[in-house]
Structures are given as C-alpha cells and as structure tokens.
Amino acid sequence: MGLKIHRPKRGSMAYYPRKRAESLVAKFRVWPDPHAGKPMLLGFVAYKAGMAHAVIIDDRPTSPFYGKEIIRPVTMLDAPPIKVLAFRAYYYDPWRNLKLSLGEVWSPEIPKDILRRVVTLPDKFNKEEMMKKVLDNIDIITEVRAIVSTQPRLSGIGKKTPEILEIPIGGVDDMNQIVKYADSLLGKEVNVNDVFSEGQYVDVAAITKGKGLQGVVKRFNVKILPKWHKHRKGHRRIGAIGPQNPALTFTTPRPGQMGLHKRVEYNKRILRIGLNGTEITPKSGFPHYGVIKGPYIVLDGSIPGVIKRLVTLRFPVRPRPSTYPTGKVQIVWLSTQPLQGA
C-alpha cells in the first residue's frame, strides 16, 4: 500500500486580491443594526495604542475555568470623541440597482482642522434648504449616514490631520426619528460610551502592517527546494508557473505585495471603557505611541494593524450564541508595567 501524500494548497483563496489597501481608513461594507429602540450610531473609530495583559474572572458557563482567574492578552485603543460634521441621506434606484445620495446637511460650524484633509469648503452651508429637501423626500430615503471626523489632537498619536468617514445611523425603523436624531448631532461630539457598552462584542476592521514586495516563500509558504541538486535557477521559487496560454493562472504563487491589506476580526469583547487614559498607560507610555489622554477601550485579544493605526468598530455581523455572556467583565488586575524592552 502506497504512502498517502497530504499536500494542501499554499495560500488561502479567501484573501484575494493580495493588493495594497486603497486607504488607511478601514471601511465596512455591512453595518448590522442592533435595533436598540432608540436612534444611535452603528459604529465608532479609535487608534491602536498597544497591548498588555489582564487577569479577569472567566464568566463563560461552559468553560472549565468558569469563575476562576485567567490571564488574557488585551489591546488598548485610544478613543477620543468623534465630531459630527454632516449627515447624508441615501435612496435606492431600482432602475439602475444603485444606492444614490439624495443630499447632505452640514453643520454651520466646521473645525479648522478639516481644511487639512479637505482642500476647499463652501463659504456658507444652506442648512434649511437641504433639510427641506430631505424632509420632502423622507418616504424614499432608505439610509442615513453621519459624516464624522476624528480628533487626533485629543489623542496621543501626535498628529493634527483628522480622518473623515461615514457611519450609518440606526437603532429604529422610523426614518423620521433617524433624521431628527442626525439633525441633533450636527456639530456635536459623540463618545464611545454613547455607542458601545462594556461586555459586548464588536467587529474590528483595520489595515494590516505593510511588508512590501515579498517572494513566494514568505507570501505563500512555498516549500524551499534543495540547494544541492538541479536547482541552478534558484531554490526559493516554484518549480513551474504553469501554462501561459491563454493566460497564466492567477492562483499561481508569484512574488508581490504582502501586508497593508484590510482585515476584519470578528467578535472581540470589550472588557472596559474608561474616560481617563492615564489609568491604563504605563509610566513610560506605550512604545511608539505615548500616553492615552482621554477615553479608551480595552479589547480582549489582538487586532490587525500597527501602532497608531485607525481601527473601525461595529456591532457584530455574526453574533455569538445566546449562551455567551454579554455583561460587564470583572477585571482583577490590568498590567500598567513599563513595556520598554519587553
């Protein structure tokens, strides 16, 4: 009986195309609505500050460590409040099968730092005229999204240029309530505790660390060929790239870009939300980041991206079963030891 050879394919097809992300701001294509009974933003953004470890009480009833202390790696996020600049209404066009913009309603007061990101802005925003257009077409509006900007001056990231992105507004099915709520947010700040709460699960999207041009061994885990026999053309390569007519198969491992891809981590639990970042900042500060000055988030586990990278949070699109706990997590000890040289 011959030996059965098990040789799985090199590289996952789930991550094609392996190209550089278009923007350093990770965006979701789907925004789950928790239907909380009140209008609310369906997501938030924060900066990755670093990692540490914590001792928590395991509250999973099916775990063998239920009720006992366990050590977990945690990720620290610097979450300064976001500024609501405007909101945009969308409607669905069945003829073209597209979601189109009906119009935007902007706040009369725009922060000066926005000019660092947007080259030109109108001298005056006619809020009343645009609000009337939205209310007159309230029956065809299918979605309302808030146009928000980050406030990096309030973080420890050390930059001034904000990021601008859209976050949908949901929570209820009544579009009149959503538009009214969006109007009340114009020019105001939204904190992370207005969107999420401790103990719940969130999805995290971020742009991974860029590694530049890499070969097939590192990029696809191709086996290194023997150096001493019939490999004069190289040993860190594939044996053959396959037929080239009519075209080279795109699944063939080839050198190219590695890293700087958008990735999503599902069901990351929020262990703590605080308002004073000095509670969790080491005495020497987070390496390559510094000090968290204001609100912060402590997530269970690791997330994609490098230090100072902006991450986007949303409600889980694949919720955990009801057997999983969602209440506040009891943290016995959270490490604030200096991380230099660790």
Contacts in CASP RR format, 6 or more apart in sequence:
PFRMAT RR
TARGET T0000
AUTHOR 0000-0000-0000
METHOD contacts of the structure
MODEL  1
MGLKIHRPKRGSMAYYPRKRAESLVAKFRVWPDPHAGKPMLLGFVAYKAG
MAHAVIIDDRPTSPFYGKEIIRPVTMLDAPPIKVLAFRAYYYDPWRNLKL
SLGEVWSPEIPKDILRRVVTLPDKFNKEEMMKKVLDNIDIITEVRAIVST
QPRLSGIGKKTPEILEIPIGGVDDMNQIVKYADSLLGKEVNVNDVFSEGQ
YVDVAAITKGKGLQGVVKRFNVKILPKWHKHRKGHRRIGAIGPQNPALTF
TTPRPGQMGLHKRVEYNKRILRIGLNGTEITPKSGFPHYGVIKGPYIVLD
GSIPGVIKRLVTLRFPVRPRPSTYPTGKVQIVWLSTQPLQGA
10 220 0 8 1.000
10 221 0 8 1.000
10 222 0 8 1.000
10 253 0 8 1.000
11 220 0 8 1.000
11 221 0 8 1.000
11 253 0 8 1.000
13 251 0 8 1.000
15 261 0 8 1.000
16 250 0 8 1.000
18 219 0 8 1.000
18 256 0 8 1.000
18 257 0 8 1.000
18 258 0 8 1.000
18 259 0 8 1.000
18 261 0 8 1.000
19 257 0 8 1.000
19 261 0 8 1.000
20 257 0 8 1.000
20 259 0 8 1.000
20 260 0 8 1.000
20 261 0 8 1.000
21 207 0 8 1.000
21 260 0 8 1.000
21 261 0 8 1.000
21 262 0 8 1.000
23 207 0 8 1.000
24 207 0 8 1.000
24 309 0 8 1.000
24 310 0 8 1.000
25 45 0 8 1.000
25 163 0 8 1.000
25 165 0 8 1.000
25 207 0 8 1.000
25 310 0 8 1.000
25 312 0 8 1.000
26 205 0 8 1.000
26 206 0 8 1.000
26 207 0 8 1.000
26 262 0 8 1.000
26 264 0 8 1.000
26 310 0 8 1.000
26 311 0 8 1.000
26 312 0 8 1.000
27 165 0 8 1.000
27 205 0 8 1.000
27 262 0 8 1.000
27 312 0 8 1.000
28 203 0 8 1.000
28 205 0 8 1.000
28 264 0 8 1.000
28 312 0 8 1.000
28 314 0 8 1.000
30 317 0 8 1.000
31 42 0 8 1.000
31 43 0 8 1.000
31 167 0 8 1.000
31 168 0 8 1.000
31 314 0 8 1.000
31 315 0 8 1.000
32 42 0 8 1.000
32 314 0 8 1.000
32 315 0 8 1.000
32 316 0 8 1.000
32 317 0 8 1.000
33 42 0 8 1.000
33 170 0 8 1.000
33 171 0 8 1.000
33 315 0 8 1.000
34 42 0 8 1.000
34 171 0 8 1.000
34 315 0 8 1.000
35 171 0 8 1.000
35 172 0 8 1.000
35 173 0 8 1.000
36 171 0 8 1.000
37 171 0 8 1.000
37 172 0 8 1.000
38 171 0 8 1.000
38 172 0 8 1.000
39 169 0 8 1.000
39 170 0 8 1.000
39 171 0 8 1.000
39 172 0 8 1.000
39 177 0 8 1.000
39 178 0 8 1.000
39 180 0 8 1.000
39 181 0 8 1.000
39 182 0 8 1.000
40 169 0 8 1.000
40 170 0 8 1.000
40 171 0 8 1.000
40 181 0 8 1.000
40 194 0 8 1.000
40 195 0 8 1.000
41 146 0 8 1.000
41 167 0 8 1.000
41 168 0 8 1.000
41 169 0 8 1.000
41 170 0 8 1.000
41 190 0 8 1.000
41 194 0 8 1.000
41 195 0 8 1.000
42 167 0 8 1.000
42 168 0 8 1.000
42 169 0 8 1.000
42 170 0 8 1.000
42 171 0 8 1.000
42 195 0 8 1.000
42 314 0 8 1.000
42 315 0 8 1.000
43 167 0 8 1.000
43 168 0 8 1.000
43 195 0 8 1.000
43 196 0 8 1.000
43 312 0 8 1.000
43 313 0 8 1.000
43 314 0 8 1.000
43 315 0 8 1.000
44 79 0 8 1.000
44 82 0 8 1.000
44 167 0 8 1.000
44 190 0 8 1.000
44 192 0 8 1.000
44 195 0 8 1.000
44 196 0 8 1.000
44 312 0 8 1.000
44 313 0 8 1.000
45 79 0 8 1.000
45 82 0 8 1.000
45 148 0 8 1.000
45 150 0 8 1.000
45 163 0 8 1.000
45 165 0 8 1.000
45 310 0 8 1.000
45 311 0 8 1.000
45 312 0 8 1.000
45 313 0 8 1.000
46 77 0 8 1.000
46 78 0 8 1.000
46 79 0 8 1.000
46 80 0 8 1.000
46 192 0 8 1.000
46 297 0 8 1.000
46 310 0 8 1.000
46 311 0 8 1.000
46 313 0 8 1.000
47 77 0 8 1.000
47 78 0 8 1.000
47 79 0 8 1.000
47 152 0 8 1.000
47 155 0 8 1.000
47 156 0 8 1.000
47 157 0 8 1.000
47 289 0 8 1.000
47 308 0 8 1.000
47 309 0 8 1.000
47 310 0 8 1.000
47 311 0 8 1.000
48 75 0 8 1.000
48 76 0 8 1.000
48 77 0 8 1.000
48 78 0 8 1.000
48 206 0 8 1.000
48 303 0 8 1.000
48 305 0 8 1.000
48 306 0 8 1.000
48 307 0 8 1.000
48 308 0 8 1.000
48 309 0 8 1.000
48 310 0 8 1.000
48 311 0 8 1.000
49 76 0 8 1.000
49 77 0 8 1.000
49 78 0 8 1.000
49 156 0 8 1.000
49 286 0 8 1.000
49 289 0 8 1.000
49 290 0 8 1.000
49 292 0 8 1.000
49 296 0 8 1.000
49 307 0 8 1.000
50 75 0 8 1.000
50 76 0 8 1.000
50 286 0 8 1.000
50 287 0 8 1.000
50 289 0 8 1.000
50 307 0 8 1.000
51 73 0 8 1.000
51 74 0 8 1.000
51 75 0 8 1.000
51 76 0 8 1.000
51 302 0 8 1.000
52 73 0 8 1.000
52 74 0 8 1.000
52 76 0 8 1.000
52 280 0 8 1.000
52 282 0 8 1.000
52 334 0 8 1.000
52 335 0 8 1.000
52 336 0 8 1.000
52 339 0 8 1.000
53 71 0 8 1.000
53 72 0 8 1.000
53 73 0 8 1.000
53 74 0 8 1.000
53 335 0 8 1.000
54 71 0 8 1.000
54 72 0 8 1.000
54 74 0 8 1.000
54 271 0 8 1.000
54 298 0 8 1.000
54 331 0 8 1.000
54 332 0 8 1.000
54 333 0 8 1.000
54 334 0 8 1.000
54 335 0 8 1.000
55 69 0 8 1.000
55 70 0 8 1.000
55 71 0 8 1.000
55 72 0 8 1.000
55 331 0 8 1.000
55 332 0 8 1.000
55 333 0 8 1.000
55 334 0 8 1.000
56 69 0 8 1.000
56 70 0 8 1.000
56 72 0 8 1.000
56 271 0 8 1.000
56 329 0 8 1.000
56 330 0 8 1.000
56 331 0 8 1.000
56 332 0 8 1.000
57 67 0 8 1.000
57 68 0 8 1.000
57 69 0 8 1.000
57 70 0 8 1.000
57 329 0 8 1.000
57 330 0 8 1.000
57 332 0 8 1.000
58 65 0 8 1.000
58 66 0 8 1.000
58 67 0 8 1.000
58 68 0 8 1.000
58 69 0 8 1.000
58 70 0 8 1.000
59 66 0 8 1.000
59 67 0 8 1.000
59 325 0 8 1.000
59 327 0 8 1.000
59 329 0 8 1.000
59 330 0 8 1.000
60 66 0 8 1.000
60 324 0 8 1.000
60 325 0 8 1.000
61 323 0 8 1.000
61 325 0 8 1.000
62 323 0 8 1.000
69 332 0 8 1.000
72 271 0 8 1.000
72 300 0 8 1.000
72 301 0 8 1.000
73 300 0 8 1.000
73 301 0 8 1.000
73 302 0 8 1.000
74 271 0 8 1.000
74 298 0 8 1.000
74 299 0 8 1.000
74 300 0 8 1.000
74 301 0 8 1.000
74 334 0 8 1.000
75 298 0 8 1.000
75 299 0 8 1.000
75 301 0 8 1.000
75 302 0 8 1.000
75 303 0 8 1.000
76 280 0 8 1.000
76 286 0 8 1.000
76 292 0 8 1.000
76 296 0 8 1.000
76 297 0 8 1.000
76 298 0 8 1.000
77 296 0 8 1.000
77 297 0 8 1.000
77 298 0 8 1.000
77 299 0 8 1.000
77 311 0 8 1.000
78 155 0 8 1.000
78 156 0 8 1.000
78 157 0 8 1.000
78 277 0 8 1.000
78 289 0 8 1.000
78 292 0 8 1.000
78 293 0 8 1.000
78 294 0 8 1.000
78 295 0 8 1.000
78 296 0 8 1.000
79 191 0 8 1.000
79 192 0 8 1.000
79 273 0 8 1.000
79 295 0 8 1.000
79 296 0 8 1.000
79 297 0 8 1.000
80 150 0 8 1.000
80 151 0 8 1.000
80 152 0 8 1.000
80 154 0 8 1.000
80 155 0 8 1.000
80 293 0 8 1.000
80 294 0 8 1.000
80 295 0 8 1.000
81 151 0 8 1.000
81 154 0 8 1.000
81 189 0 8 1.000
81 190 0 8 1.000
81 191 0 8 1.000
81 192 0 8 1.000
81 295 0 8 1.000
82 148 0 8 1.000
82 149 0 8 1.000
82 150 0 8 1.000
82 151 0 8 1.000
82 189 0 8 1.000
82 190 0 8 1.000
83 111 0 8 1.000
83 148 0 8 1.000
83 149 0 8 1.000
83 150 0 8 1.000
83 151 0 8 1.000
83 162 0 8 1.000
83 187 0 8 1.000
83 188 0 8 1.000
83 189 0 8 1.000
84 107 0 8 1.000
84 146 0 8 1.000
84 147 0 8 1.000
84 148 0 8 1.000
84 185 0 8 1.000
84 186 0 8 1.000
84 187 0 8 1.000
84 188 0 8 1.000
84 189 0 8 1.000
84 190 0 8 1.000
85 106 0 8 1.000
85 107 0 8 1.000
85 110 0 8 1.000
85 114 0 8 1.000
85 147 0 8 1.000
85 148 0 8 1.000
85 149 0 8 1.000
85 164 0 8 1.000
85 186 0 8 1.000
85 187 0 8 1.000
86 104 0 8 1.000
86 105 0 8 1.000
86 106 0 8 1.000
86 107 0 8 1.000
86 146 0 8 1.000
86 147 0 8 1.000
86 186 0 8 1.000
87 104 0 8 1.000
87 105 0 8 1.000
87 144 0 8 1.000
87 145 0 8 1.000
87 146 0 8 1.000
87 147 0 8 1.000
87 169 0 8 1.000
87 179 0 8 1.000
87 182 0 8 1.000
87 183 0 8 1.000
87 185 0 8 1.000
87 186 0 8 1.000
88 101 0 8 1.000
88 102 0 8 1.000
88 103 0 8 1.000
88 104 0 8 1.000
88 105 0 8 1.000
88 144 0 8 1.000
88 145 0 8 1.000
88 147 0 8 1.000
88 166 0 8 1.000
89 101 0 8 1.000
89 102 0 8 1.000
89 103 0 8 1.000
89 104 0 8 1.000
89 134 0 8 1.000
89 137 0 8 1.000
89 141 0 8 1.000
89 143 0 8 1.000
89 144 0 8 1.000
89 179 0 8 1.000
90 99 0 8 1.000
90 100 0 8 1.000
90 101 0 8 1.000
90 102 0 8 1.000
90 141 0 8 1.000
90 142 0 8 1.000
90 143 0 8 1.000
90 144 0 8 1.000
90 145 0 8 1.000
91 99 0 8 1.000
91 100 0 8 1.000
91 102 0 8 1.000
91 137 0 8 1.000
91 140 0 8 1.000
91 141 0 8 1.000
91 142 0 8 1.000
92 98 0 8 1.000
92 99 0 8 1.000
92 100 0 8 1.000
92 140 0 8 1.000
92 142 0 8 1.000
93 99 0 8 1.000
93 100 0 8 1.000
99 142 0 8 1.000
99 143 0 8 1.000
102 133 0 8 1.000
102 134 0 8 1.000
102 137 0 8 1.000
102 140 0 8 1.000
102 141 0 8 1.000
103 130 0 8 1.000
103 133 0 8 1.000
103 134 0 8 1.000
104 130 0 8 1.000
104 147 0 8 1.000
105 127 0 8 1.000
105 130 0 8 1.000
105 131 0 8 1.000
105 134 0 8 1.000
105 182 0 8 1.000
105 183 0 8 1.000
105 186 0 8 1.000
106 125 0 8 1.000
106 127 0 8 1.000
106 130 0 8 1.000
106 186 0 8 1.000
107 125 0 8 1.000
107 127 0 8 1.000
107 186 0 8 1.000
107 187 0 8 1.000
108 125 0 8 1.000
108 127 0 8 1.000
109 187 0 8 1.000
110 121 0 8 1.000
111 149 0 8 1.000
111 162 0 8 1.000
113 149 0 8 1.000
113 151 0 8 1.000
113 153 0 8 1.000
113 160 0 8 1.000
113 161 0 8 1.000
113 162 0 8 1.000
114 121 0 8 1.000
114 149 0 8 1.000
114 162 0 8 1.000
114 164 0 8 1.000
115 121 0 8 1.000
116 160 0 8 1.000
116 161 0 8 1.000
116 162 0 8 1.000
117 149 0 8 1.000
117 161 0 8 1.000
117 162 0 8 1.000
117 163 0 8 1.000
117 164 0 8 1.000
118 164 0 8 1.000
127 186 0 8 1.000
131 183 0 8 1.000
134 141 0 8 1.000
134 179 0 8 1.000
135 179 0 8 1.000
138 175 0 8 1.000
138 176 0 8 1.000
138 179 0 8 1.000
141 175 0 8 1.000
141 179 0 8 1.000
143 168 0 8 1.000
144 168 0 8 1.000
144 169 0 8 1.000
144 170 0 8 1.000
144 175 0 8 1.000
144 178 0 8 1.000
144 179 0 8 1.000
144 182 0 8 1.000
145 166 0 8 1.000
145 167 0 8 1.000
145 168 0 8 1.000
145 169 0 8 1.000
146 166 0 8 1.000
146 167 0 8 1.000
146 168 0 8 1.000
146 169 0 8 1.000
146 182 0 8 1.000
146 185 0 8 1.000
147 164 0 8 1.000
147 165 0 8 1.000
147 166 0 8 1.000
148 164 0 8 1.000
148 165 0 8 1.000
148 166 0 8 1.000
148 167 0 8 1.000
148 190 0 8 1.000
149 162 0 8 1.000
149 163 0 8 1.000
149 164 0 8 1.000
150 162 0 8 1.000
150 163 0 8 1.000
150 310 0 8 1.000
151 162 0 8 1.000
151 189 0 8 1.000
152 158 0 8 1.000
152 159 0 8 1.000
152 160 0 8 1.000
152 161 0 8 1.000
152 162 0 8 1.000
152 163 0 8 1.000
153 160 0 8 1.000
154 293 0 8 1.000
154 294 0 8 1.000
155 292 0 8 1.000
155 293 0 8 1.000
155 294 0 8 1.000
156 289 0 8 1.000
156 290 0 8 1.000
156 291 0 8 1.000
156 292 0 8 1.000
156 293 0 8 1.000
157 289 0 8 1.000
157 308 0 8 1.000
163 310 0 8 1.000
165 312 0 8 1.000
169 178 0 8 1.000
169 181 0 8 1.000
169 182 0 8 1.000
170 178 0 8 1.000
171 178 0 8 1.000
172 178 0 8 1.000
191 295 0 8 1.000
192 273 0 8 1.000
192 295 0 8 1.000
192 297 0 8 1.000
193 273 0 8 1.000
193 274 0 8 1.000
193 295 0 8 1.000
196 202 0 8 1.000
196 270 0 8 1.000
196 273 0 8 1.000
196 297 0 8 1.000
196 313 0 8 1.000
197 270 0 8 1.000
197 273 0 8 1.000
198 270 0 8 1.000
198 271 0 8 1.000
198 272 0 8 1.000
198 273 0 8 1.000
198 327 0 8 1.000
198 328 0 8 1.000
198 329 0 8 1.000
199 269 0 8 1.000
199 270 0 8 1.000
199 271 0 8 1.000
199 325 0 8 1.000
199 326 0 8 1.000
199 327 0 8 1.000
199 328 0 8 1.000
199 329 0 8 1.000
200 269 0 8 1.000
200 270 0 8 1.000
200 326 0 8 1.000
200 327 0 8 1.000
201 267 0 8 1.000
201 268 0 8 1.000
201 269 0 8 1.000
201 270 0 8 1.000
201 316 0 8 1.000
201 319 0 8 1.000
201 320 0 8 1.000
201 324 0 8 1.000
201 326 0 8 1.000
202 267 0 8 1.000
202 268 0 8 1.000
202 269 0 8 1.000
202 270 0 8 1.000
202 299 0 8 1.000
202 313 0 8 1.000
202 314 0 8 1.000
202 315 0 8 1.000
202 316 0 8 1.000
203 264 0 8 1.000
203 265 0 8 1.000
203 266 0 8 1.000
203 267 0 8 1.000
203 268 0 8 1.000
203 313 0 8 1.000
203 314 0 8 1.000
203 315 0 8 1.000
203 316 0 8 1.000
203 317 0 8 1.000
204 264 0 8 1.000
204 265 0 8 1.000
204 268 0 8 1.000
204 299 0 8 1.000
204 303 0 8 1.000
204 304 0 8 1.000
204 311 0 8 1.000
204 312 0 8 1.000
204 313 0 8 1.000
205 262 0 8 1.000
205 263 0 8 1.000
205 264 0 8 1.000
205 265 0 8 1.000
205 304 0 8 1.000
205 311 0 8 1.000
205 312 0 8 1.000
205 314 0 8 1.000
206 262 0 8 1.000
206 263 0 8 1.000
206 303 0 8 1.000
206 304 0 8 1.000
206 305 0 8 1.000
206 309 0 8 1.000
206 310 0 8 1.000
206 311 0 8 1.000
206 312 0 8 1.000
207 260 0 8 1.000
207 261 0 8 1.000
207 262 0 8 1.000
207 263 0 8 1.000
207 304 0 8 1.000
207 305 0 8 1.000
207 309 0 8 1.000
208 259 0 8 1.000
208 260 0 8 1.000
208 261 0 8 1.000
208 262 0 8 1.000
208 263 0 8 1.000
208 304 0 8 1.000
208 305 0 8 1.000
209 259 0 8 1.000
209 260 0 8 1.000
209 305 0 8 1.000
209 306 0 8 1.000
210 258 0 8 1.000
210 259 0 8 1.000
210 260 0 8 1.000
210 306 0 8 1.000
211 218 0 8 1.000
211 258 0 8 1.000
211 259 0 8 1.000
211 260 0 8 1.000
212 256 0 8 1.000
212 257 0 8 1.000
212 258 0 8 1.000
212 259 0 8 1.000
212 260 0 8 1.000
213 255 0 8 1.000
213 256 0 8 1.000
213 257 0 8 1.000
213 258 0 8 1.000
214 255 0 8 1.000
214 256 0 8 1.000
214 257 0 8 1.000
214 258 0 8 1.000
215 236 0 8 1.000
215 255 0 8 1.000
215 256 0 8 1.000
215 258 0 8 1.000
216 222 0 8 1.000
216 236 0 8 1.000
216 237 0 8 1.000
216 238 0 8 1.000
216 253 0 8 1.000
216 254 0 8 1.000
216 255 0 8 1.000
217 224 0 8 1.000
217 236 0 8 1.000
218 258 0 8 1.000
219 253 0 8 1.000
219 255 0 8 1.000
219 256 0 8 1.000
219 258 0 8 1.000
220 253 0 8 1.000
222 236 0 8 1.000
222 237 0 8 1.000
222 238 0 8 1.000
222 253 0 8 1.000
224 235 0 8 1.000
224 236 0 8 1.000
225 231 0 8 1.000
225 234 0 8 1.000
225 235 0 8 1.000
225 236 0 8 1.000
225 237 0 8 1.000
225 239 0 8 1.000
226 235 0 8 1.000
227 235 0 8 1.000
238 252 0 8 1.000
238 253 0 8 1.000
241 248 0 8 1.000
241 252 0 8 1.000
241 254 0 8 1.000
242 248 0 8 1.000
242 249 0 8 1.000
242 252 0 8 1.000
243 249 0 8 1.000
263 304 0 8 1.000
265 302 0 8 1.000
265 303 0 8 1.000
265 304 0 8 1.000
266 316 0 8 1.000
266 317 0 8 1.000
266 318 0 8 1.000
267 316 0 8 1.000
267 318 0 8 1.000
267 319 0 8 1.000
267 320 0 8 1.000
268 299 0 8 1.000
268 300 0 8 1.000
268 301 0 8 1.000
268 303 0 8 1.000
269 299 0 8 1.000
269 300 0 8 1.000
269 329 0 8 1.000
270 297 0 8 1.000
270 298 0 8 1.000
270 299 0 8 1.000
270 300 0 8 1.000
271 298 0 8 1.000
271 299 0 8 1.000
271 300 0 8 1.000
271 329 0 8 1.000
271 331 0 8 1.000
272 296 0 8 1.000
272 297 0 8 1.000
272 298 0 8 1.000
272 329 0 8 1.000
272 331 0 8 1.000
272 334 0 8 1.000
273 295 0 8 1.000
273 296 0 8 1.000
273 297 0 8 1.000
273 298 0 8 1.000
274 295 0 8 1.000
274 296 0 8 1.000
274 297 0 8 1.000
275 294 0 8 1.000
275 295 0 8 1.000
276 294 0 8 1.000
277 291 0 8 1.000
277 292 0 8 1.000
277 293 0 8 1.000
277 294 0 8 1.000
277 295 0 8 1.000
277 296 0 8 1.000
278 291 0 8 1.000
278 292 0 8 1.000
278 293 0 8 1.000
279 296 0 8 1.000
279 336 0 8 1.000
280 292 0 8 1.000
280 296 0 8 1.000
280 298 0 8 1.000
280 334 0 8 1.000
280 336 0 8 1.000
281 290 0 8 1.000
281 291 0 8 1.000
281 292 0 8 1.000
281 336 0 8 1.000
282 336 0 8 1.000
282 337 0 8 1.000
282 338 0 8 1.000
282 339 0 8 1.000
283 336 0 8 1.000
283 338 0 8 1.000
284 338 0 8 1.000
284 339 0 8 1.000
284 340 0 8 1.000
285 291 0 8 1.000
285 338 0 8 1.000
285 339 0 8 1.000
286 292 0 8 1.000
286 307 0 8 1.000
286 339 0 8 1.000
287 307 0 8 1.000
287 339 0 8 1.000
287 340 0 8 1.000
288 307 0 8 1.000
288 308 0 8 1.000
289 307 0 8 1.000
289 308 0 8 1.000
297 313 0 8 1.000
298 331 0 8 1.000
298 334 0 8 1.000
300 329 0 8 1.000
303 311 0 8 1.000
304 311 0 8 1.000
305 311 0 8 1.000
320 326 0 8 1.000
END
